[in-house]
Amino acid sequence: MEFENAGKRRLKTPLLKMVPILIISAMAIMSVAMAASSLMIPPLPSVTMTGIVSDSLCSGDHGIKAPGDPGCTRACVELGAQYALVVGKVKVGNKKKMYLLHGHEADLEQFAGEEVTVKGRALGRDTITVDQVDRAYSEAIGALN
């Protein structure tokens, strides 16, 4: 008779004995997850910059034969470049400072080649997630009105 049961496997630990261990494990995992979700993630720094909407390829120096800066900017973006904000007073080497822009592509296309004020959040040293794009307002223009 010993040979009849030799091929069958028996559970060493009955299933009912494992239930408390599974419940305790699930509670531990849930408590770690709740503690992790309660951590405060710092918001990205808010920035407001004024510059000219250009593209990452030309960076304000439009050398191709396109009808002005807006046409070149739009053509370069269609070819795969990203919209960028060129800030004229800050120079790095011989080039003006350029910030890559993410989001609000329709607004950036509308204002291509124009001076705008961009409000957004800094993703890094040279990248901005755009929250709002407005035409730059000059105090001189405001004084004329």
N, CA, C and O atoms as a GROMACS GRO file, in nm:
protein
  580
    1MET      N    1   0.080  -0.120   0.000
    1MET     CA    2   0.000   0.000   0.000
    1MET      C    3   0.084   0.126   0.000
    1MET      O    4   0.036   0.233  -0.037
    2GLU      N    5   0.203   0.116   0.038
    2GLU     CA    6   0.287   0.234   0.039
    2GLU      C    7   0.312   0.285  -0.102
    2GLU      O    8   0.332   0.404  -0.124
    3PHE      N    9   0.311   0.193  -0.195
    3PHE     CA   10   0.341   0.234  -0.332
    3PHE      C   11   0.225   0.304  -0.400
    3PHE      O   12   0.248   0.376  -0.497
    4GLU      N   13   0.104   0.288  -0.354
    4GLU     CA   14  -0.011   0.352  -0.415
    4GLU      C   15  -0.010   0.504  -0.393
    4GLU      O   16  -0.048   0.578  -0.484
    5ASN      N   17   0.032   0.551  -0.280
    5ASN     CA   18   0.034   0.693  -0.248
    5ASN      C   19   0.169   0.759  -0.277
    5ASN      O   20   0.184   0.879  -0.253
    6ALA      N   21   0.264   0.686  -0.326
    6ALA     CA   22   0.398   0.738  -0.347
    6ALA      C   23   0.401   0.847  -0.454
    6ALA      O   24   0.482   0.940  -0.442
    7GLY      N   25   0.318   0.841  -0.556
    7GLY     CA   26   0.319   0.940  -0.663
    7GLY      C   27   0.240   1.066  -0.633
    7GLY      O   28   0.254   1.165  -0.705
    8LYS      N   29   0.159   1.067  -0.533
    8LYS     CA   30   0.077   1.184  -0.500
    8LYS      C   31   0.152   1.278  -0.409
    8LYS      O   32   0.222   1.235  -0.317
    9ARG      N   33   0.138   1.408  -0.434
    9ARG     CA   34   0.202   1.510  -0.350
    9ARG      C   35   0.104   1.554  -0.243
    9ARG      O   36  -0.015   1.569  -0.268
   10ARG      N   37   0.154   1.573  -0.129
   10ARG     CA   38   0.073   1.622  -0.020
   10ARG      C   39   0.119   1.764   0.014
   10ARG      O   40   0.238   1.794   0.009
   11LEU      N   41   0.026   1.848   0.048
   11LEU     CA   42   0.060   1.982   0.093
   11LEU      C   43   0.123   1.972   0.231
   11LEU      O   44   0.067   1.911   0.322
   12LYS      N   45   0.241   2.032   0.244
   12LYS     CA   46   0.308   2.029   0.373
   12LYS      C   47   0.237   2.121   0.472
   12LYS      O   48   0.224   2.088   0.590
   13THR      N   49   0.191   2.239   0.423
   13THR     CA   50   0.122   2.334   0.508
   13THR      C   51  -0.021   2.347   0.458
   13THR      O   52  -0.042   2.383   0.342
   14PRO      N   53  -0.117   2.321   0.540
   14PRO     CA   54  -0.255   2.336   0.495
   14PRO      C   55  -0.284   2.482   0.458
   14PRO      O   56  -0.225   2.575   0.513
   15LEU      N   57  -0.373   2.500   0.364
   15LEU     CA   58  -0.407   2.632   0.313
   15LEU      C   59  -0.457   2.725   0.423
   15LEU      O   60  -0.428   2.845   0.420
   16LEU      N   61  -0.529   2.675   0.518
   16LEU     CA   62  -0.582   2.759   0.625
   16LEU      C   63  -0.471   2.816   0.713
   16LEU      O   64  -0.488   2.922   0.772
   17LYS      N   65  -0.358   2.747   0.723
   17LYS     CA   66  -0.248   2.800   0.802
   17LYS      C   67  -0.176   2.914   0.729
   17LYS      O   68  -0.110   2.995   0.794
   18MET      N   69  -0.188   2.923   0.596
   18MET     CA   70  -0.121   3.028   0.518
   18MET      C   71  -0.202   3.157   0.513
   18MET      O   72  -0.146   3.262   0.484
   19VAL      N   73  -0.332   3.151   0.539
   19VAL     CA   74  -0.418   3.268   0.529
   19VAL      C   75  -0.372   3.382   0.620
   19VAL      O   76  -0.365   3.495   0.572
   20PRO      N   77  -0.339   3.360   0.747
   20PRO     CA   78  -0.292   3.472   0.830
   20PRO      C   79  -0.163   3.535   0.777
   20PRO      O   80  -0.145   3.657   0.786
   21ILE      N   81  -0.074   3.455   0.722
   21ILE     CA   82   0.051   3.508   0.667
   21ILE      C   83   0.021   3.595   0.546
   21ILE      O   84   0.082   3.701   0.530
   22LEU      N   85  -0.071   3.552   0.460
   22LEU     CA   86  -0.108   3.632   0.343
   22LEU      C   87  -0.174   3.763   0.383
   22LEU      O   88  -0.148   3.867   0.322
   23ILE      N   89  -0.259   3.760   0.485
   23ILE     CA   90  -0.325   3.881   0.531
   23ILE      C   91  -0.223   3.979   0.589
   23ILE      O   92  -0.229   4.099   0.560
   24ILE      N   93  -0.131   3.931   0.669
   24ILE     CA   94  -0.028   4.017   0.727
   24ILE      C   95   0.060   4.075   0.617
   24ILE      O   96   0.095   4.193   0.623
   25SER      N   97   0.096   3.996   0.518
   25SER     CA   98   0.177   4.046   0.406
   25SER      C   99   0.104   4.154   0.329
   25SER      O  100   0.163   4.256   0.293
   26ALA      N  101  -0.024   4.133   0.302
   26ALA     CA  102  -0.103   4.233   0.229
   26ALA      C  103  -0.114   4.363   0.308
   26ALA      O  104  -0.106   4.471   0.250
   27MET      N  105  -0.133   4.353   0.439
   27MET     CA  106  -0.141   4.473   0.522
   27MET      C  107  -0.008   4.548   0.523
   27MET      O  108  -0.007   4.671   0.522
   28ALA      N  109   0.103   4.476   0.525
   28ALA     CA  110   0.235   4.541   0.524
   28ALA      C  111   0.256   4.614   0.392
   28ALA      O  112   0.307   4.726   0.390
   29ILE      N  113   0.218   4.551   0.283
   29ILE     CA  114   0.234   4.615   0.151
   29ILE      C  115   0.147   4.739   0.142
   29ILE      O  116   0.190   4.842   0.090
   30MET      N  117   0.023   4.730   0.190
   30MET     CA  118  -0.067   4.846   0.186
   30MET      C  119  -0.016   4.960   0.273
   30MET      O  120  -0.027   5.077   0.234
   31SER      N  121   0.041   4.930   0.389
   31SER     CA  122   0.091   5.038   0.475
   31SER      C  123   0.212   5.107   0.412
   31SER      O  124   0.226   5.228   0.425
   32VAL      N  125   0.298   5.032   0.345
   32VAL     CA  126   0.412   5.093   0.276
   32VAL      C  127   0.362   5.180   0.161
   32VAL      O  128   0.414   5.289   0.139
   33ALA      N  129   0.263   5.131   0.087
   33ALA     CA  130   0.209   5.209  -0.024
   33ALA      C  131   0.143   5.338   0.025
   33ALA      O  132   0.159   5.443  -0.038
   34MET      N  133   0.071   5.331   0.135
   34MET     CA  134   0.007   5.451   0.189
   34MET      C  135   0.111   5.551   0.239
   34MET      O  136   0.094   5.671   0.222
   35ALA      N  137   0.217   5.502   0.300
   35ALA     CA  138   0.322   5.592   0.348
   35ALA      C  139   0.393   5.659   0.230
   35ALA      O  140   0.426   5.777   0.237
   36ALA      N  141   0.416   5.584   0.123
   36ALA     CA  142   0.482   5.640   0.005
   36ALA      C  143   0.394   5.744  -0.063
   36ALA      O  144   0.445   5.844  -0.115
   37SER      N  145   0.262   5.721  -0.065
   37SER     CA  146   0.174   5.818  -0.132
   37SER      C  147   0.158   5.946  -0.052
   37SER      O  148   0.121   6.050  -0.107
   38SER      N  149   0.186   5.940   0.077
   38SER     CA  150   0.170   6.060   0.158
   38SER      C  151   0.292   6.150   0.153
   38SER      O  152   0.288   6.262   0.204
   39LEU      N  153   0.401   6.104   0.091
   39LEU     CA  154   0.518   6.189   0.078
   39LEU      C  155   0.485   6.306  -0.013
   39LEU      O  156   0.416   6.290  -0.114
   40MET      N  157   0.533   6.422   0.023
   40MET     CA  158   0.505   6.543  -0.055
   40MET      C  159   0.609   6.555  -0.166
   40MET      O  160   0.729   6.566  -0.139
   41ILE      N  161   0.563   6.554  -0.290
   41ILE     CA  162   0.652   6.573  -0.404
   41ILE      C  163   0.659   6.722  -0.430
   41ILE      O  164   0.556   6.786  -0.453
   42PRO      N  165   0.780   6.780  -0.426
   42PRO     CA  166   0.789   6.925  -0.445
   42PRO      C  167   0.748   6.965  -0.586
   42PRO      O  168   0.784   6.897  -0.682
   43PRO      N  169   0.672   7.073  -0.600
   43PRO     CA  170   0.631   7.118  -0.732
   43PRO      C  171   0.752   7.171  -0.810
   43PRO      O  172   0.851   7.215  -0.752
   44LEU      N  173   0.739   7.167  -0.942
   44LEU     CA  174   0.846   7.219  -1.026
   44LEU      C  175   0.850   7.371  -1.012
   44LEU      O  176   0.746   7.434  -0.996
   45PRO      N  177   0.970   7.430  -1.018
   45PRO     CA  178   0.979   7.575  -1.005
   45PRO      C  179   0.904   7.647  -1.116
   45PRO      O  180   0.913   7.609  -1.233
   46SER      N  181   0.830   7.750  -1.079
   46SER     CA  182   0.756   7.830  -1.174
   46SER      C  183   0.847   7.936  -1.235
   46SER      O  184   0.927   7.998  -1.165
   47VAL      N  185   0.835   7.955  -1.367
   47VAL     CA  186   0.918   8.054  -1.435
   47VAL      C  187   0.831   8.140  -1.527
   47VAL      O  188   0.729   8.094  -1.577
   48THR      N  189   0.872   8.262  -1.547
   48THR     CA  190   0.812   8.353  -1.645
   48THR      C  191   0.927   8.416  -1.722
   48THR      O  192   1.014   8.481  -1.663
   49MET      N  193   0.927   8.395  -1.855
   49MET     CA  194   1.037   8.446  -1.937
   49MET      C  195   0.981   8.516  -2.060
   49MET      O  196   0.874   8.481  -2.110
   50THR      N  197   1.053   8.614  -2.107
   50THR     CA  198   1.016   8.685  -2.229
   50THR      C  199   1.127   8.665  -2.330
   50THR      O  200   1.245   8.683  -2.300
   51GLY      N  201   1.086   8.628  -2.452
   51GLY     CA  202   1.183   8.606  -2.559
   51GLY      C  203   1.110   8.586  -2.690
   51GLY      O  204   0.989   8.610  -2.699
   52ILE      N  205   1.182   8.541  -2.791
   52ILE     CA  206   1.126   8.520  -2.924
   52ILE      C  207   1.104   8.371  -2.945
   52ILE      O  208   1.192   8.290  -2.916
   53VAL      N  209   0.986   8.335  -2.997
   53VAL     CA  210   0.957   8.195  -3.027
   53VAL      C  211   1.035   8.156  -3.151
   53VAL      O  212   1.017   8.214  -3.258
   54SER      N  213   1.120   8.058  -3.136
   54SER     CA  214   1.201   8.008  -3.246
   54SER      C  215   1.195   7.856  -3.242
   54SER      O  216   1.100   7.798  -3.191
   55ASP      N  217   1.298   7.791  -3.297
   55ASP     CA  218   1.302   7.646  -3.296
   55ASP      C  219   1.439   7.598  -3.249
   55ASP      O  220   1.535   7.675  -3.248
   56SER      N  221   1.446   7.472  -3.210
   56SER     CA  222   1.569   7.418  -3.154
   56SER      C  223   1.678   7.401  -3.258
   56SER      O  224   1.795   7.389  -3.223
   57LEU      N  225   1.643   7.399  -3.385
   57LEU     CA  226   1.742   7.381  -3.490
   57LEU      C  227   1.813   7.512  -3.522
   57LEU      O  228   1.936   7.517  -3.526
   58CYS      N  229   1.739   7.617  -3.545
   58CYS     CA  230   1.797   7.746  -3.586
   58CYS      C  231   1.839   7.831  -3.467
   58CYS      O  232   1.936   7.906  -3.476
   59SER      N  233   1.768   7.822  -3.358
   59SER     CA  234   1.798   7.899  -3.237
   59SER      C  235   1.807   8.048  -3.263
   59SER      O  236   1.892   8.116  -3.205
   60GLY      N  237   1.721   8.100  -3.347
   60GLY     CA  238   1.719   8.243  -3.373
   60GLY      C  239   1.801   8.286  -3.492
   60GLY      O  240   1.781   8.396  -3.543
   61ASP      N  241   1.893   8.202  -3.540
   61ASP     CA  242   1.974   8.233  -3.658
   61ASP      C  243   1.917   8.157  -3.777
   61ASP      O  244   1.961   8.045  -3.806
   62HIS      N  245   1.820   8.216  -3.845
   62HIS     CA  246   1.750   8.148  -3.954
   62HIS      C  247   1.828   8.168  -4.082
   62HIS      O  248   1.823   8.274  -4.143
   63GLY      N  249   1.902   8.065  -4.123
   63GLY     CA  250   1.989   8.075  -4.240
   63GLY      C  251   1.925   8.025  -4.368
   63GLY      O  252   1.980   8.049  -4.476
   64ILE      N  253   1.812   7.956  -4.361
   64ILE     CA  254   1.750   7.906  -4.484
   64ILE      C  255   1.665   8.014  -4.548
   64ILE      O  256   1.627   8.111  -4.484
   65LYS      N  257   1.635   7.995  -4.675
   65LYS     CA  258   1.555   8.093  -4.749
   65LYS      C  259   1.407   8.068  -4.721
   65LYS      O  260   1.337   8.006  -4.801
   66ALA      N  261   1.360   8.116  -4.610
   66ALA     CA  262   1.219   8.104  -4.573
   66ALA      C  263   1.165   8.245  -4.556
   66ALA      O  264   1.242   8.338  -4.529
   67PRO      N  265   1.035   8.263  -4.571
   67PRO     CA  266   0.979   8.397  -4.557
   67PRO      C  267   0.982   8.446  -4.413
   67PRO      O  268   0.880   8.444  -4.344
   68GLY      N  269   1.099   8.490  -4.368
   68GLY     CA  270   1.113   8.546  -4.233
   68GLY      C  271   1.123   8.440  -4.126
   68GLY      O  272   1.116   8.321  -4.153
   69ASP      N  273   1.140   8.486  -4.005
   69ASP     CA  274   1.156   8.396  -3.891
   69ASP      C  275   1.034   8.306  -3.868
   69ASP      O  276   1.053   8.187  -3.842
   70PRO      N  277   0.910   8.356  -3.877
   70PRO     CA  278   0.796   8.268  -3.852
   70PRO      C  279   0.790   8.150  -3.949
   70PRO      O  280   0.764   8.037  -3.907
   71GLY      N  281   0.815   8.175  -4.075
   71GLY     CA  282   0.811   8.066  -4.174
   71GLY      C  283   0.920   7.964  -4.150
   71GLY      O  284   0.895   7.843  -4.161
   72CYS      N  285   1.038   8.009  -4.117
   72CYS     CA  286   1.150   7.918  -4.089
   72CYS      C  287   1.121   7.836  -3.964
   72CYS      O  288   1.143   7.714  -3.961
   73THR      N  289   1.071   7.902  -3.861
   73THR     CA  290   1.040   7.831  -3.737
   73THR      C  291   0.936   7.723  -3.761
   73THR      O  292   0.953   7.610  -3.715
   74ARG      N  293   0.830   7.756  -3.831
   74ARG     CA  294   0.725   7.657  -3.859
   74ARG      C  295   0.778   7.542  -3.944
   74ARG      O  296   0.743   7.426  -3.922
   75ALA      N  297   0.862   7.575  -4.044
   75ALA     CA  298   0.918   7.472  -4.132
   75ALA      C  299   1.009   7.378  -4.053
   75ALA      O  300   1.004   7.256  -4.072
   76CYS      N  301   1.092   7.432  -3.967
   76CYS     CA  302   1.183   7.348  -3.889
   76CYS      C  303   1.106   7.258  -3.792
   76CYS      O  304   1.144   7.142  -3.772
   77VAL      N  305   1.000   7.310  -3.732
   77VAL     CA  306   0.919   7.229  -3.640
   77VAL      C  307   0.850   7.117  -3.717
   77VAL      O  308   0.841   7.005  -3.666
   78GLU      N  309   0.803   7.144  -3.838
   78GLU     CA  310   0.741   7.039  -3.919
   78GLU      C  311   0.843   6.930  -3.953
   78GLU      O  312   0.806   6.814  -3.970
   79LEU      N  313   0.970   6.967  -3.963
   79LEU     CA  314   1.075   6.870  -3.995
   79LEU      C  315   1.127   6.796  -3.871
   79LEU      O  316   1.213   6.709  -3.883
   80GLY      N  317   1.074   6.829  -3.751
   80GLY     CA  318   1.112   6.753  -3.632
   80GLY      C  319   1.178   6.833  -3.521
   80GLY      O  320   1.205   6.779  -3.414
   81ALA      N  321   1.206   6.961  -3.544
   81ALA     CA  322   1.265   7.042  -3.438
   81ALA      C  323   1.158   7.074  -3.333
   81ALA      O  324   1.039   7.054  -3.357
   82GLN      N  325   1.201   7.122  -3.217
   82GLN     CA  326   1.108   7.162  -3.111
   82GLN      C  327   1.100   7.313  -3.106
   82GLN      O  328   1.193   7.383  -3.145
   83TYR      N  329   0.986   7.362  -3.056
   83TYR     CA  330   0.976   7.506  -3.033
   83TYR      C  331   1.073   7.544  -2.921
   83TYR      O  332   1.097   7.466  -2.829
   84ALA      N  333   1.126   7.665  -2.932
   84ALA     CA  334   1.222   7.712  -2.832
   84ALA      C  335   1.197   7.860  -2.808
   84ALA      O  336   1.143   7.931  -2.893
   85LEU      N  337   1.238   7.906  -2.692
   85LEU     CA  338   1.231   8.048  -2.657
   85LEU      C  339   1.373   8.100  -2.656
   85LEU      O  340   1.457   8.052  -2.580
   86VAL      N  341   1.399   8.199  -2.739
   86VAL     CA  342   1.533   8.258  -2.746
   86VAL      C  343   1.529   8.388  -2.667
   86VAL      O  344   1.455   8.481  -2.700
   87VAL      N  345   1.610   8.394  -2.563
   87VAL     CA  346   1.620   8.511  -2.477
   87VAL      C  347   1.741   8.590  -2.524
   87VAL      O  348   1.854   8.541  -2.522
   88GLY      N  349   1.715   8.714  -2.567
   88GLY     CA  350   1.818   8.792  -2.635
   88GLY      C  351   1.927   8.852  -2.551
   88GLY      O  352   2.038   8.870  -2.601
   89LYS      N  353   1.903   8.884  -2.424
   89LYS     CA  354   2.003   8.956  -2.347
   89LYS      C  355   2.102   8.864  -2.278
   89LYS      O  356   2.209   8.909  -2.235
   90VAL      N  357   2.069   8.737  -2.268
   90VAL     CA  358   2.159   8.642  -2.204
   90VAL      C  359   2.237   8.570  -2.312
   90VAL      O  360   2.176   8.508  -2.400
   91LYS      N  361   2.368   8.577  -2.309
   91LYS     CA  362   2.449   8.512  -2.411
   91LYS      C  363   2.537   8.406  -2.348
   91LYS      O  364   2.596   8.426  -2.241
   92VAL      N  365   2.544   8.292  -2.415
   92VAL     CA  366   2.634   8.184  -2.376
   92VAL      C  367   2.728   8.165  -2.493
   92VAL      O  368   2.686   8.116  -2.598
   93GLY      N  369   2.852   8.203  -2.477
   93GLY     CA  370   2.944   8.202  -2.590
   93GLY      C  371   2.902   8.310  -2.687
   93GLY      O  372   2.887   8.426  -2.649
   94ASN      N  373   2.883   8.272  -2.814
   94ASN     CA  374   2.838   8.367  -2.916
   94ASN      C  375   2.689   8.354  -2.945
   94ASN      O  376   2.636   8.428  -3.028
   95LYS      N  377   2.621   8.261  -2.879
   95LYS     CA  378   2.479   8.239  -2.907
   95LYS      C  379   2.394   8.296  -2.795
   95LYS      O  380   2.437   8.310  -2.680
   96LYS      N  381   2.272   8.328  -2.831
   96LYS     CA  382   2.174   8.372  -2.731
   96LYS      C  383   2.125   8.248  -2.657
   96LYS      O  384   2.133   8.137  -2.708
   97LYS      N  385   2.075   8.268  -2.537
   97LYS     CA  386   2.027   8.157  -2.455
   97LYS      C  387   1.896   8.105  -2.512
   97LYS      O  388   1.807   8.182  -2.545
   98MET      N  389   1.885   7.971  -2.522
   98MET     CA  390   1.767   7.907  -2.579
   98MET      C  391   1.709   7.808  -2.479
   98MET      O  392   1.783   7.731  -2.417
   99TYR      N  393   1.577   7.811  -2.464
   99TYR     CA  394   1.505   7.719  -2.375
   99TYR      C  395   1.407   7.638  -2.459
   99TYR      O  396   1.326   7.696  -2.532
  100LEU      N  397   1.413   7.506  -2.451
  100LEU     CA  398   1.318   7.420  -2.521
  100LEU      C  399   1.182   7.431  -2.454
  100LEU      O  400   1.172   7.436  -2.332
  101LEU      N  401   1.076   7.433  -2.536
  101LEU     CA  402   0.940   7.450  -2.485
  101LEU      C  403   0.858   7.325  -2.514
  101LEU      O  404   0.861   7.272  -2.625
  102HIS      N  405   0.785   7.278  -2.413
  102HIS     CA  406   0.697   7.163  -2.427
  102HIS      C  407   0.554   7.205  -2.394
  102HIS      O  408   0.531   7.268  -2.291
  103GLY      N  409   0.459   7.171  -2.481
  103GLY     CA  410   0.319   7.204  -2.457
  103GLY      C  411   0.277   7.330  -2.530
  103GLY      O  412   0.361   7.411  -2.570
  104HIS      N  413   0.147   7.346  -2.546
  104HIS     CA  414   0.086   7.464  -2.611
  104HIS      C  415   0.143   7.489  -2.751
  104HIS      O  416   0.171   7.603  -2.787
  105GLU      N  417   0.160   7.381  -2.829
  105GLU     CA  418   0.218   7.394  -2.962
  105GLU      C  419   0.135   7.484  -3.054
  105GLU      O  420   0.192   7.556  -3.136
  106ALA      N  421   0.003   7.481  -3.041
  106ALA     CA  422  -0.082   7.566  -3.126
  106ALA      C  423  -0.055   7.714  -3.098
  106ALA      O  424  -0.048   7.795  -3.191
  107ASP      N  425  -0.040   7.750  -2.971
  107ASP     CA  426  -0.009   7.890  -2.936
  107ASP      C  427   0.130   7.928  -2.984
  107ASP      O  428   0.152   8.038  -3.034
  108LEU      N  429   0.225   7.836  -2.970
  108LEU     CA  430   0.362   7.865  -3.013
  108LEU      C  431   0.368   7.880  -3.164
  108LEU      O  432   0.443   7.964  -3.214
  109GLU      N  433   0.290   7.801  -3.237
  109GLU     CA  434   0.286   7.815  -3.383
  109GLU      C  435   0.227   7.951  -3.421
  109GLU      O  436   0.275   8.015  -3.514
  110GLN      N  437   0.125   7.994  -3.350
  110GLN     CA  438   0.062   8.123  -3.377
  110GLN      C  439   0.161   8.238  -3.355
  110GLN      O  440   0.162   8.333  -3.433
  111PHE      N  441   0.244   8.229  -3.252
  111PHE     CA  442   0.336   8.337  -3.218
  111PHE      C  443   0.478   8.313  -3.270
  111PHE      O  444   0.571   8.378  -3.223
  112ALA      N  445   0.497   8.222  -3.364
  112ALA     CA  446   0.631   8.192  -3.417
  112ALA      C  447   0.697   8.320  -3.469
  112ALA      O  448   0.636   8.396  -3.544
  113GLY      N  449   0.820   8.343  -3.428
  113GLY     CA  450   0.895   8.460  -3.471
  113GLY      C  451   0.863   8.587  -3.396
  113GLY      O  452   0.924   8.691  -3.422
  114GLU      N  453   0.769   8.583  -3.303
  114GLU     CA  454   0.730   8.702  -3.228
  114GLU      C  455   0.782   8.696  -3.086
  114GLU      O  456   0.819   8.590  -3.035
  115GLU      N  457   0.785   8.813  -3.023
  115GLU     CA  458   0.826   8.820  -2.883
  115GLU      C  459   0.705   8.788  -2.796
  115GLU      O  460   0.598   8.846  -2.810
  116VAL      N  461   0.725   8.692  -2.704
  116VAL     CA  462   0.617   8.647  -2.618
  116VAL      C  463   0.666   8.637  -2.473
  116VAL      O  464   0.786   8.639  -2.446
  117THR      N  465   0.569   8.627  -2.384
  117THR     CA  466   0.598   8.596  -2.244
  117THR      C  467   0.544   8.457  -2.218
  117THR      O  468   0.426   8.429  -2.240
  118VAL      N  469   0.632   8.369  -2.173
  118VAL     CA  470   0.596   8.230  -2.146
  118VAL      C  471   0.594   8.209  -1.996
  118VAL      O  472   0.689   8.242  -1.926
  119LYS      N  473   0.483   8.153  -1.948
  119LYS     CA  474   0.473   8.114  -1.808
  119LYS      C  475   0.467   7.962  -1.805
  119LYS      O  476   0.394   7.901  -1.883
  120GLY      N  477   0.545   7.903  -1.716
  120GLY     CA  478   0.547   7.758  -1.710
  120GLY      C  479   0.630   7.709  -1.592
  120GLY      O  480   0.651   7.780  -1.494
  121ARG      N  481   0.674   7.584  -1.605
  121ARG     CA  482   0.753   7.520  -1.500
  121ARG      C  483   0.883   7.469  -1.558
  121ARG      O  484   0.885   7.410  -1.666
  122ALA      N  485   0.989   7.490  -1.486
  122ALA     CA  486   1.121   7.447  -1.531
  122ALA      C  487   1.135   7.296  -1.514
  122ALA      O  488   1.118   7.244  -1.404
  123LEU      N  489   1.166   7.227  -1.624
  123LEU     CA  490   1.191   7.083  -1.616
  123LEU      C  491   1.337   7.053  -1.594
  123LEU      O  492   1.373   6.944  -1.549
  124GLY      N  493   1.418   7.146  -1.623
  124GLY     CA  494   1.562   7.132  -1.608
  124GLY      C  495   1.624   7.266  -1.629
  124GLY      O  496   1.559   7.370  -1.616
  125ARG      N  497   1.749   7.265  -1.662
  125ARG     CA  498   1.822   7.390  -1.681
  125ARG      C  499   1.778   7.465  -1.807
  125ARG      O  500   1.775   7.588  -1.810
  126ASP      N  501   1.743   7.389  -1.913
  126ASP     CA  502   1.712   7.451  -2.041
  126ASP      C  503   1.578   7.408  -2.100
  126ASP      O  504   1.558   7.421  -2.221
  127THR      N  505   1.486   7.359  -2.018
  127THR     CA  506   1.358   7.310  -2.069
  127THR      C  507   1.244   7.364  -1.984
  127THR      O  508   1.252   7.367  -1.861
  128ILE      N  509   1.138   7.408  -2.051
  128ILE     CA  510   1.022   7.465  -1.981
  128ILE      C  511   0.896   7.393  -2.030
  128ILE      O  512   0.874   7.378  -2.150
  129THR      N  513   0.813   7.350  -1.936
  129THR     CA  514   0.680   7.301  -1.968
  129THR      C  515   0.589   7.423  -1.968
  129THR      O  516   0.572   7.488  -1.864
  130VAL      N  517   0.529   7.453  -2.082
  130VAL     CA  518   0.453   7.576  -2.101
  130VAL      C  519   0.314   7.562  -2.041
  130VAL      O  520   0.242   7.467  -2.070
  131ASP      N  521   0.276   7.658  -1.958
  131ASP     CA  522   0.140   7.667  -1.906
  131ASP      C  523   0.060   7.774  -1.977
  131ASP      O  524  -0.061   7.761  -1.993
  132GLN      N  525   0.128   7.882  -2.021
  132GLN     CA  526   0.059   7.995  -2.084
  132GLN      C  527   0.156   8.070  -2.174
  132GLN      O  528   0.273   8.088  -2.139
  133VAL      N  529   0.107   8.113  -2.290
  133VAL     CA  530   0.186   8.194  -2.383
  133VAL      C  531   0.106   8.319  -2.416
  133VAL      O  532  -0.010   8.311  -2.457
  134ASP      N  533   0.168   8.436  -2.396
  134ASP     CA  534   0.102   8.563  -2.428
  134ASP      C  535   0.198   8.650  -2.508
  134ASP      O  536   0.320   8.642  -2.493
  135ARG      N  537   0.140   8.732  -2.594
  135ARG     CA  538   0.222   8.828  -2.668
  135ARG      C  539   0.288   8.920  -2.565
  135ARG      O  540   0.223   8.964  -2.470
  136ALA      N  541   0.415   8.949  -2.584
  136ALA     CA  542   0.488   9.034  -2.490
  136ALA      C  543   0.428   9.173  -2.490
  136ALA      O  544   0.396   9.228  -2.595
  137TYR      N  545   0.412   9.228  -2.372
  137TYR     CA  546   0.355   9.360  -2.356
  137TYR      C  547   0.467   9.457  -2.322
  137TYR      O  548   0.537   9.440  -2.222
  138SER      N  549   0.483   9.556  -2.403
  138SER     CA  550   0.587   9.657  -2.381
  138SER      C  551   0.524   9.780  -2.316
  138SER      O  552   0.416   9.822  -2.355
  139GLU      N  553   0.592   9.836  -2.217
  139GLU     CA  554   0.542   9.956  -2.151
  139GLU      C  555   0.536  10.074  -2.246
  139GLU      O  556   0.453  10.164  -2.231
  140ALA      N  557   0.626  10.075  -2.345
  140ALA     CA  558   0.626  10.183  -2.443
  140ALA      C  559   0.500  10.179  -2.528
  140ALA      O  560   0.442  10.283  -2.559
  141ILE      N  561   0.458  10.058  -2.566
  141ILE     CA  562   0.336  10.045  -2.645
  141ILE      C  563   0.215  10.083  -2.560
  141ILE      O  564   0.123  10.148  -2.608
  142GLY      N  565   0.218  10.042  -2.434
  142GLY     CA  566   0.108  10.075  -2.344
  142GLY      C  567   0.094  10.224  -2.321
  142GLY      O  568  -0.017  10.274  -2.302
  143ALA      N  569   0.205  10.298  -2.323
  143ALA     CA  570   0.201  10.442  -2.302
  143ALA      C  571   0.140  10.515  -2.423
  143ALA      O  572   0.083  10.623  -2.409
  144LEU      N  573   0.152  10.454  -2.542
  144LEU     CA  574   0.096  10.515  -2.663
  144LEU      C  575  -0.055  10.504  -2.666
  144LEU      O  576  -0.122  10.589  -2.724
  145ASN      N  577  -0.110  10.401  -2.605
  145ASN     CA  578  -0.256  10.379  -2.611
  145ASN      C  579  -0.330  10.465  -2.517
  145ASN      O  580  -0.453  10.458  -2.510
   0.00000   0.00000   0.00000
